[in-house]
């Protein structure tokens, strides 16, 4: 297991129980990191922070619309003021909001996907980079999707947004490398979480969340020091 003792992390998208963001925050905390959990849902993120802290983890909430620079900077400020700095940013926040045939899907659907998937990641990366630089480097891990490398029918707007996240990841890896900031993205297929089981019904279609967590813990650890600018599929099968 990766040793993250002494590290400070921000995990976004931790507003509801049983979701990927909560699982990521729990895994980083169990590996020794102090974790700031961030989400626009104030009641939800504070509830998740209390639940994780009750498990013995060091967790602090930050609430705000992370698609705004102000809320993104506020989350970074919580990490610096409460835990002394920032080493890791994991941008889980995002999701699929539109599903349907391309010819019947208007541009408003694309705007929604870009807002929650790309703008949030962009604002958080921009807010976090100076804090990571001041620590002598760090790690940003974004969430793309398997739709980036294996397009999924009826998800054109979502695929376009997640492809933008992949492009942002590669661009920042190049731009921030002299600051010793590594930037990668995971591209998971649908994951086996309690929320997805309720929505999709069949566990056979879903990748175990534990498989993704193993990849994340490796990518944010010093063991992955030579890996940057990569989009890592997590599918359990060939892509």
ChimeraX commands (.cxc) that place a marker at each C-alpha (Angstrom):
marker #1 position 0.00,0.00,0.00 radius 0.5
marker #1 position 1.25,3.50,-0.84 radius 0.5
marker #1 position 2.54,5.52,2.10 radius 0.5
marker #1 position 1.09,9.03,2.02 radius 0.5
marker #1 position 1.97,10.01,5.58 radius 0.5
marker #1 position 2.83,13.69,5.77 radius 0.5
marker #1 position 0.96,14.47,2.54 radius 0.5
marker #1 position -1.99,16.83,2.24 radius 0.5
marker #1 position -4.62,16.13,-0.42 radius 0.5
marker #1 position -7.74,17.73,-1.84 radius 0.5
marker #1 position -10.41,15.44,-3.25 radius 0.5
marker #1 position -13.31,17.05,-5.11 radius 0.5
marker #1 position -16.76,15.61,-5.64 radius 0.5
marker #1 position -17.28,14.35,-2.09 radius 0.5
marker #1 position -20.87,15.40,-1.53 radius 0.5
marker #1 position -22.84,12.16,-1.43 radius 0.5
marker #1 position -22.37,8.81,0.30 radius 0.5
marker #1 position -21.42,5.76,-1.73 radius 0.5
marker #1 position -19.86,7.76,-4.55 radius 0.5
marker #1 position -16.38,7.63,-6.05 radius 0.5
marker #1 position -15.21,10.84,-4.38 radius 0.5
marker #1 position -15.84,9.48,-0.91 radius 0.5
marker #1 position -14.04,6.23,-1.75 radius 0.5
marker #1 position -11.00,8.14,-3.03 radius 0.5
marker #1 position -10.90,10.37,0.05 radius 0.5
marker #1 position -11.12,7.32,2.31 radius 0.5
marker #1 position -8.30,5.56,0.45 radius 0.5
marker #1 position -5.96,8.57,0.63 radius 0.5
marker #1 position -6.77,9.09,4.29 radius 0.5
marker #1 position -6.19,5.43,5.10 radius 0.5
marker #1 position -2.79,5.71,3.38 radius 0.5
marker #1 position -1.87,8.49,5.80 radius 0.5
marker #1 position -2.77,11.72,4.01 radius 0.5
marker #1 position -4.67,14.60,5.56 radius 0.5
marker #1 position -7.60,15.16,3.20 radius 0.5
marker #1 position -9.67,18.22,2.36 radius 0.5
marker #1 position -12.95,17.05,0.85 radius 0.5
marker #1 position -14.59,19.61,-1.43 radius 0.5
marker #1 position -18.01,19.84,-3.01 radius 0.5
marker #1 position -20.67,22.43,-3.83 radius 0.5
marker #1 position -23.15,20.59,-1.59 radius 0.5
marker #1 position -22.36,22.11,1.82 radius 0.5
marker #1 position -24.53,19.79,3.90 radius 0.5
marker #1 position -23.32,16.77,1.96 radius 0.5
marker #1 position -19.60,17.50,2.14 radius 0.5
marker #1 position -19.77,18.33,5.83 radius 0.5
marker #1 position -21.64,15.09,6.47 radius 0.5
marker #1 position -19.07,13.08,4.49 radius 0.5
marker #1 position -16.23,14.78,6.36 radius 0.5
marker #1 position -17.78,13.85,9.70 radius 0.5
marker #1 position -18.32,10.26,8.59 radius 0.5
marker #1 position -14.73,9.87,7.41 radius 0.5
marker #1 position -13.34,11.53,10.52 radius 0.5
marker #1 position -15.35,9.05,12.61 radius 0.5
marker #1 position -13.31,6.32,10.90 radius 0.5
marker #1 position -10.15,7.86,12.37 radius 0.5
marker #1 position -9.08,9.76,9.24 radius 0.5
marker #1 position -7.87,13.37,9.15 radius 0.5
marker #1 position -10.53,15.09,7.03 radius 0.5
marker #1 position -11.62,18.72,6.64 radius 0.5
marker #1 position -14.55,19.93,4.49 radius 0.5
marker #1 position -14.63,22.83,2.04 radius 0.5
marker #1 position -17.94,23.82,0.46 radius 0.5
marker #1 position -18.45,25.90,-2.67 radius 0.5
marker #1 position -19.04,25.81,-6.41 radius 0.5
marker #1 position -15.65,24.56,-7.60 radius 0.5
marker #1 position -16.37,25.79,-11.12 radius 0.5
marker #1 position -15.63,29.26,-9.73 radius 0.5
marker #1 position -12.07,30.45,-9.03 radius 0.5
marker #1 position -13.15,31.77,-5.62 radius 0.5
marker #1 position -14.38,28.40,-4.32 radius 0.5
marker #1 position -11.40,26.60,-5.82 radius 0.5
marker #1 position -8.98,28.97,-4.10 radius 0.5
marker #1 position -10.95,28.60,-0.86 radius 0.5
marker #1 position -10.45,24.82,-0.92 radius 0.5
marker #1 position -6.71,25.29,-1.38 radius 0.5
marker #1 position -6.70,27.83,1.47 radius 0.5
marker #1 position -8.31,25.25,3.76 radius 0.5
marker #1 position -5.50,22.79,2.96 radius 0.5
marker #1 position -2.83,25.41,3.63 radius 0.5
marker #1 position -4.37,26.88,6.77 radius 0.5
marker #1 position -5.58,23.66,8.39 radius 0.5
marker #1 position -2.84,21.26,7.27 radius 0.5
marker #1 position 0.15,23.40,6.33 radius 0.5
marker #1 position 0.17,23.04,2.54 radius 0.5
marker #1 position -0.92,20.96,-0.41 radius 0.5
marker #1 position 0.74,17.97,-2.10 radius 0.5
marker #1 position -2.01,16.18,-4.01 radius 0.5
marker #1 position -5.13,17.20,-5.92 radius 0.5
marker #1 position -7.58,14.57,-7.14 radius 0.5
marker #1 position -10.33,16.04,-9.32 radius 0.5
marker #1 position -13.18,13.56,-9.04 radius 0.5
marker #1 position -15.99,16.13,-9.41 radius 0.5
marker #1 position -17.93,15.76,-12.64 radius 0.5
marker #1 position -20.31,13.32,-14.20 radius 0.5
marker #1 position -22.70,12.43,-16.97 radius 0.5
marker #1 position -25.69,14.77,-17.22 radius 0.5
marker #1 position -26.88,14.15,-20.79 radius 0.5
marker #1 position -27.53,10.91,-22.65 radius 0.5
marker #1 position -29.12,10.59,-26.06 radius 0.5
marker #1 position -28.60,10.54,-29.79 radius 0.5
marker #1 position -26.28,13.27,-31.01 radius 0.5
marker #1 position -28.74,14.71,-33.54 radius 0.5
marker #1 position -31.36,15.21,-30.83 radius 0.5
marker #1 position -28.96,16.60,-28.20 radius 0.5
marker #1 position -28.69,20.39,-28.23 radius 0.5
marker #1 position -25.62,22.47,-27.39 radius 0.5
marker #1 position -26.97,23.24,-23.92 radius 0.5
marker #1 position -26.10,19.64,-23.03 radius 0.5
marker #1 position -22.52,20.26,-24.10 radius 0.5
marker #1 position -22.41,23.44,-22.01 radius 0.5
marker #1 position -23.51,21.49,-18.92 radius 0.5
marker #1 position -20.93,18.76,-19.47 radius 0.5
marker #1 position -18.14,21.29,-20.01 radius 0.5
marker #1 position -19.15,23.19,-16.88 radius 0.5
marker #1 position -19.15,20.31,-14.43 radius 0.5
marker #1 position -16.34,18.25,-15.97 radius 0.5
marker #1 position -13.89,20.71,-17.51 radius 0.5
marker #1 position -14.36,24.09,-15.84 radius 0.5
marker #1 position -14.29,22.55,-12.36 radius 0.5
marker #1 position -11.04,20.70,-13.10 radius 0.5
marker #1 position -9.56,23.80,-14.75 radius 0.5
marker #1 position -10.35,26.07,-11.79 radius 0.5
marker #1 position -9.06,23.55,-9.27 radius 0.5
marker #1 position -5.81,22.95,-11.17 radius 0.5
marker #1 position -5.24,26.69,-11.50 radius 0.5
marker #1 position -5.86,27.25,-7.78 radius 0.5
marker #1 position -3.73,24.29,-6.68 radius 0.5
marker #1 position -0.66,24.78,-8.87 radius 0.5
marker #1 position 0.90,27.67,-6.87 radius 0.5
marker #1 position 0.41,25.74,-3.62 radius 0.5
marker #1 position 1.99,22.62,-5.10 radius 0.5
marker #1 position 4.88,24.69,-6.48 radius 0.5
marker #1 position 5.52,26.20,-3.05 radius 0.5
marker #1 position 5.97,22.67,-1.64 radius 0.5
marker #1 position 8.58,21.87,-4.27 radius 0.5
marker #1 position 6.19,19.90,-6.44 radius 0.5
marker #1 position 3.22,17.61,-6.18 radius 0.5
marker #1 position 0.61,15.64,-8.07 radius 0.5
marker #1 position -2.60,16.47,-9.91 radius 0.5
marker #1 position -4.81,13.55,-10.89 radius 0.5
marker #1 position -7.84,14.25,-13.06 radius 0.5
marker #1 position -10.79,12.05,-13.90 radius 0.5
marker #1 position -11.34,11.44,-17.60 radius 0.5
marker #1 position -13.43,8.50,-18.80 radius 0.5
marker #1 position -13.14,5.36,-20.85 radius 0.5
marker #1 position -15.24,7.33,-23.37 radius 0.5
marker #1 position -12.03,9.22,-24.20 radius 0.5
marker #1 position -10.30,6.12,-25.58 radius 0.5
marker #1 position -13.34,4.00,-26.49 radius 0.5
marker #1 position -16.25,6.25,-27.52 radius 0.5
marker #1 position -19.67,5.31,-26.19 radius 0.5
marker #1 position -22.79,5.82,-28.34 radius 0.5
marker #1 position -25.30,8.47,-27.20 radius 0.5
marker #1 position -22.72,10.19,-25.01 radius 0.5
marker #1 position -21.21,12.68,-27.46 radius 0.5
marker #1 position -21.35,15.73,-25.18 radius 0.5
marker #1 position -19.89,13.80,-22.23 radius 0.5
marker #1 position -17.18,12.27,-24.43 radius 0.5
marker #1 position -16.25,15.71,-25.73 radius 0.5
marker #1 position -16.00,17.11,-22.20 radius 0.5
marker #1 position -13.91,14.24,-20.87 radius 0.5
marker #1 position -11.66,14.47,-23.93 radius 0.5
marker #1 position -11.10,18.10,-22.96 radius 0.5
marker #1 position -10.09,16.93,-19.48 radius 0.5
marker #1 position -7.57,14.58,-21.10 radius 0.5
marker #1 position -6.21,17.45,-23.20 radius 0.5
marker #1 position -5.95,19.67,-20.14 radius 0.5
marker #1 position -4.08,16.91,-18.35 radius 0.5
marker #1 position -1.48,16.55,-21.10 radius 0.5
marker #1 position -1.07,20.32,-21.47 radius 0.5
marker #1 position -0.52,20.86,-17.75 radius 0.5
marker #1 position 1.91,17.96,-17.52 radius 0.5
marker #1 position 4.08,19.75,-20.05 radius 0.5
marker #1 position 3.58,23.25,-18.64 radius 0.5
marker #1 position 4.10,22.38,-14.97 radius 0.5
marker #1 position 6.91,19.84,-15.28 radius 0.5
marker #1 position 9.62,22.39,-14.39 radius 0.5
marker #1 position 7.73,22.95,-11.13 radius 0.5
marker #1 position 7.98,19.21,-10.41 radius 0.5
marker #1 position 4.21,18.88,-10.65 radius 0.5
marker #1 position 3.09,15.61,-12.21 radius 0.5
marker #1 position -0.32,15.60,-13.95 radius 0.5
marker #1 position -2.11,12.41,-15.01 radius 0.5
marker #1 position -5.68,11.25,-15.49 radius 0.5
marker #1 position -7.52,8.01,-14.92 radius 0.5
marker #1 position -10.09,6.92,-17.50 radius 0.5
marker #1 position -12.37,4.45,-15.74 radius 0.5
marker #1 position -15.29,2.50,-17.08 radius 0.5
marker #1 position -18.48,2.49,-15.00 radius 0.5
marker #1 position -17.50,1.65,-11.44 radius 0.5
marker #1 position -19.03,-0.71,-8.91 radius 0.5
marker #1 position -20.18,1.67,-6.20 radius 0.5
marker #1 position -23.33,1.43,-4.11 radius 0.5
marker #1 position -24.81,4.34,-6.07 radius 0.5
marker #1 position -24.09,2.73,-9.46 radius 0.5
marker #1 position -25.42,-0.63,-8.35 radius 0.5
marker #1 position -28.68,1.09,-7.46 radius 0.5
marker #1 position -28.81,2.82,-10.85 radius 0.5
marker #1 position -27.53,0.05,-13.14 radius 0.5
marker #1 position -28.56,-3.10,-11.32 radius 0.5
marker #1 position -25.92,-5.51,-12.67 radius 0.5
marker #1 position -22.54,-5.74,-10.96 radius 0.5
marker #1 position -21.20,-7.70,-13.94 radius 0.5
marker #1 position -21.14,-4.48,-16.01 radius 0.5
marker #1 position -19.11,-2.55,-13.45 radius 0.5
marker #1 position -15.41,-2.29,-12.60 radius 0.5
marker #1 position -14.74,-2.83,-8.87 radius 0.5
marker #1 position -13.98,0.51,-7.22 radius 0.5
marker #1 position -11.05,-1.17,-5.46 radius 0.5
marker #1 position -9.31,-1.67,-8.80 radius 0.5
marker #1 position -9.46,2.07,-9.48 radius 0.5
marker #1 position -8.29,2.95,-5.98 radius 0.5
marker #1 position -5.16,0.81,-6.40 radius 0.5
marker #1 position -4.31,2.75,-9.56 radius 0.5
marker #1 position -4.98,6.11,-7.91 radius 0.5
marker #1 position -2.85,5.32,-4.86 radius 0.5
marker #1 position 0.02,4.36,-7.12 radius 0.5
marker #1 position -0.25,7.42,-9.37 radius 0.5
marker #1 position -0.27,9.91,-6.48 radius 0.5
marker #1 position 2.60,8.20,-4.68 radius 0.5
marker #1 position 6.33,8.77,-5.04 radius 0.5
marker #1 position 6.51,5.32,-6.66 radius 0.5
marker #1 position 5.04,6.90,-9.82 radius 0.5
marker #1 position 7.60,9.72,-9.94 radius 0.5
marker #1 position 8.44,9.02,-13.60 radius 0.5
marker #1 position 4.81,9.07,-14.82 radius 0.5
marker #1 position 3.23,12.29,-16.07 radius 0.5
marker #1 position 0.97,13.34,-18.93 radius 0.5
marker #1 position -0.69,9.92,-19.13 radius 0.5
marker #1 position -4.34,8.94,-19.47 radius 0.5
marker #1 position -4.67,5.57,-17.73 radius 0.5
marker #1 position -7.68,3.40,-18.68 radius 0.5
marker #1 position -9.14,1.35,-15.83 radius 0.5
marker #1 position -11.52,-1.12,-17.43 radius 0.5
marker #1 position -10.61,-4.65,-16.44 radius 0.5
marker #1 position -10.32,-5.52,-20.15 radius 0.5
marker #1 position -8.62,-4.45,-23.36 radius 0.5
marker #1 position -9.57,-1.00,-24.61 radius 0.5
marker link #1:1,2 radius 0.2
marker link #1:2,3 radius 0.2
marker link #1:3,4 radius 0.2
marker link #1:4,5 radius 0.2
marker link #1:5,6 radius 0.2
marker link #1:6,7 radius 0.2
marker link #1:7,8 radius 0.2
marker link #1:8,9 radius 0.2
marker link #1:9,10 radius 0.2
marker link #1:10,11 radius 0.2
marker link #1:11,12 radius 0.2
marker link #1:12,13 radius 0.2
marker link #1:13,14 radius 0.2
marker link #1:14,15 radius 0.2
marker link #1:15,16 radius 0.2
marker link #1:16,17 radius 0.2
marker link #1:17,18 radius 0.2
marker link #1:18,19 radius 0.2
marker link #1:19,20 radius 0.2
marker link #1:20,21 radius 0.2
marker link #1:21,22 radius 0.2
marker link #1:22,23 radius 0.2
marker link #1:23,24 radius 0.2
marker link #1:24,25 radius 0.2
marker link #1:25,26 radius 0.2
marker link #1:26,27 radius 0.2
marker link #1:27,28 radius 0.2
marker link #1:28,29 radius 0.2
marker link #1:29,30 radius 0.2
marker link #1:30,31 radius 0.2
marker link #1:31,32 radius 0.2
marker link #1:32,33 radius 0.2
marker link #1:33,34 radius 0.2
marker link #1:34,35 radius 0.2
marker link #1:35,36 radius 0.2
marker link #1:36,37 radius 0.2
marker link #1:37,38 radius 0.2
marker link #1:38,39 radius 0.2
marker link #1:39,40 radius 0.2
marker link #1:40,41 radius 0.2
marker link #1:41,42 radius 0.2
marker link #1:42,43 radius 0.2
marker link #1:43,44 radius 0.2
marker link #1:44,45 radius 0.2
marker link #1:45,46 radius 0.2
marker link #1:46,47 radius 0.2
marker link #1:47,48 radius 0.2
marker link #1:48,49 radius 0.2
marker link #1:49,50 radius 0.2
marker link #1:50,51 radius 0.2
marker link #1:51,52 radius 0.2
marker link #1:52,53 radius 0.2
marker link #1:53,54 radius 0.2
marker link #1:54,55 radius 0.2
marker link #1:55,56 radius 0.2
marker link #1:56,57 radius 0.2
marker link #1:57,58 radius 0.2
marker link #1:58,59 radius 0.2
marker link #1:59,60 radius 0.2
marker link #1:60,61 radius 0.2
marker link #1:61,62 radius 0.2
marker link #1:62,63 radius 0.2
marker link #1:63,64 radius 0.2
marker link #1:64,65 radius 0.2
marker link #1:65,66 radius 0.2
marker link #1:66,67 radius 0.2
marker link #1:67,68 radius 0.2
marker link #1:68,69 radius 0.2
marker link #1:69,70 radius 0.2
marker link #1:70,71 radius 0.2
marker link #1:71,72 radius 0.2
marker link #1:72,73 radius 0.2
marker link #1:73,74 radius 0.2
marker link #1:74,75 radius 0.2
marker link #1:75,76 radius 0.2
marker link #1:76,77 radius 0.2
marker link #1:77,78 radius 0.2
marker link #1:78,79 radius 0.2
marker link #1:79,80 radius 0.2
marker link #1:80,81 radius 0.2
marker link #1:81,82 radius 0.2
marker link #1:82,83 radius 0.2
marker link #1:83,84 radius 0.2
marker link #1:84,85 radius 0.2
marker link #1:85,86 radius 0.2
marker link #1:86,87 radius 0.2
marker link #1:87,88 radius 0.2
marker link #1:88,89 radius 0.2
marker link #1:89,90 radius 0.2
marker link #1:90,91 radius 0.2
marker link #1:91,92 radius 0.2
marker link #1:92,93 radius 0.2
marker link #1:93,94 radius 0.2
marker link #1:94,95 radius 0.2
marker link #1:95,96 radius 0.2
marker link #1:96,97 radius 0.2
marker link #1:97,98 radius 0.2
marker link #1:98,99 radius 0.2
marker link #1:99,100 radius 0.2
marker link #1:100,101 radius 0.2
marker link #1:101,102 radius 0.2
marker link #1:102,103 radius 0.2
marker link #1:103,104 radius 0.2
marker link #1:104,105 radius 0.2
marker link #1:105,106 radius 0.2
marker link #1:106,107 radius 0.2
marker link #1:107,108 radius 0.2
marker link #1:108,109 radius 0.2
marker link #1:109,110 radius 0.2
marker link #1:110,111 radius 0.2
marker link #1:111,112 radius 0.2
marker link #1:112,113 radius 0.2
marker link #1:113,114 radius 0.2
marker link #1:114,115 radius 0.2
marker link #1:115,116 radius 0.2
marker link #1:116,117 radius 0.2
marker link #1:117,118 radius 0.2
marker link #1:118,119 radius 0.2
marker link #1:119,120 radius 0.2
marker link #1:120,121 radius 0.2
marker link #1:121,122 radius 0.2
marker link #1:122,123 radius 0.2
marker link #1:123,124 radius 0.2
marker link #1:124,125 radius 0.2
marker link #1:125,126 radius 0.2
marker link #1:126,127 radius 0.2
marker link #1:127,128 radius 0.2
marker link #1:128,129 radius 0.2
marker link #1:129,130 radius 0.2
marker link #1:130,131 radius 0.2
marker link #1:131,132 radius 0.2
marker link #1:132,133 radius 0.2
marker link #1:133,134 radius 0.2
marker link #1:134,135 radius 0.2
marker link #1:135,136 radius 0.2
marker link #1:136,137 radius 0.2
marker link #1:137,138 radius 0.2
marker link #1:138,139 radius 0.2
marker link #1:139,140 radius 0.2
marker link #1:140,141 radius 0.2
marker link #1:141,142 radius 0.2
marker link #1:142,143 radius 0.2
marker link #1:143,144 radius 0.2
marker link #1:144,145 radius 0.2
marker link #1:145,146 radius 0.2
marker link #1:146,147 radius 0.2
marker link #1:147,148 radius 0.2
marker link #1:148,149 radius 0.2
marker link #1:149,150 radius 0.2
marker link #1:150,151 radius 0.2
marker link #1:151,152 radius 0.2
marker link #1:152,153 radius 0.2
marker link #1:153,154 radius 0.2
marker link #1:154,155 radius 0.2
marker link #1:155,156 radius 0.2
marker link #1:156,157 radius 0.2
marker link #1:157,158 radius 0.2
marker link #1:158,159 radius 0.2
marker link #1:159,160 radius 0.2
marker link #1:160,161 radius 0.2
marker link #1:161,162 radius 0.2
marker link #1:162,163 radius 0.2
marker link #1:163,164 radius 0.2
marker link #1:164,165 radius 0.2
marker link #1:165,166 radius 0.2
marker link #1:166,167 radius 0.2
marker link #1:167,168 radius 0.2
marker link #1:168,169 radius 0.2
marker link #1:169,170 radius 0.2
marker link #1:170,171 radius 0.2
marker link #1:171,172 radius 0.2
marker link #1:172,173 radius 0.2
marker link #1:173,174 radius 0.2
marker link #1:174,175 radius 0.2
marker link #1:175,176 radius 0.2
marker link #1:176,177 radius 0.2
marker link #1:177,178 radius 0.2
marker link #1:178,179 radius 0.2
marker link #1:179,180 radius 0.2
marker link #1:180,181 radius 0.2
marker link #1:181,182 radius 0.2
marker link #1:182,183 radius 0.2
marker link #1:183,184 radius 0.2
marker link #1:184,185 radius 0.2
marker link #1:185,186 radius 0.2
marker link #1:186,187 radius 0.2
marker link #1:187,188 radius 0.2
marker link #1:188,189 radius 0.2
marker link #1:189,190 radius 0.2
marker link #1:190,191 radius 0.2
marker link #1:191,192 radius 0.2
marker link #1:192,193 radius 0.2
marker link #1:193,194 radius 0.2
marker link #1:194,195 radius 0.2
marker link #1:195,196 radius 0.2
marker link #1:196,197 radius 0.2
marker link #1:197,198 radius 0.2
marker link #1:198,199 radius 0.2
marker link #1:199,200 radius 0.2
marker link #1:200,201 radius 0.2
marker link #1:201,202 radius 0.2
marker link #1:202,203 radius 0.2
marker link #1:203,204 radius 0.2
marker link #1:204,205 radius 0.2
marker link #1:205,206 radius 0.2
marker link #1:206,207 radius 0.2
marker link #1:207,208 radius 0.2
marker link #1:208,209 radius 0.2
marker link #1:209,210 radius 0.2
marker link #1:210,211 radius 0.2
marker link #1:211,212 radius 0.2
marker link #1:212,213 radius 0.2
marker link #1:213,214 radius 0.2
marker link #1:214,215 radius 0.2
marker link #1:215,216 radius 0.2
marker link #1:216,217 radius 0.2
marker link #1:217,218 radius 0.2
marker link #1:218,219 radius 0.2
marker link #1:219,220 radius 0.2
marker link #1:220,221 radius 0.2
marker link #1:221,222 radius 0.2
marker link #1:222,223 radius 0.2
marker link #1:223,224 radius 0.2
marker link #1:224,225 radius 0.2
marker link #1:225,226 radius 0.2
marker link #1:226,227 radius 0.2
marker link #1:227,228 radius 0.2
marker link #1:228,229 radius 0.2
marker link #1:229,230 radius 0.2
marker link #1:230,231 radius 0.2
marker link #1:231,232 radius 0.2
marker link #1:232,233 radius 0.2
marker link #1:233,234 radius 0.2
marker link #1:234,235 radius 0.2
marker link #1:235,236 radius 0.2
marker link #1:236,237 radius 0.2
marker link #1:237,238 radius 0.2
marker link #1:238,239 radius 0.2
view
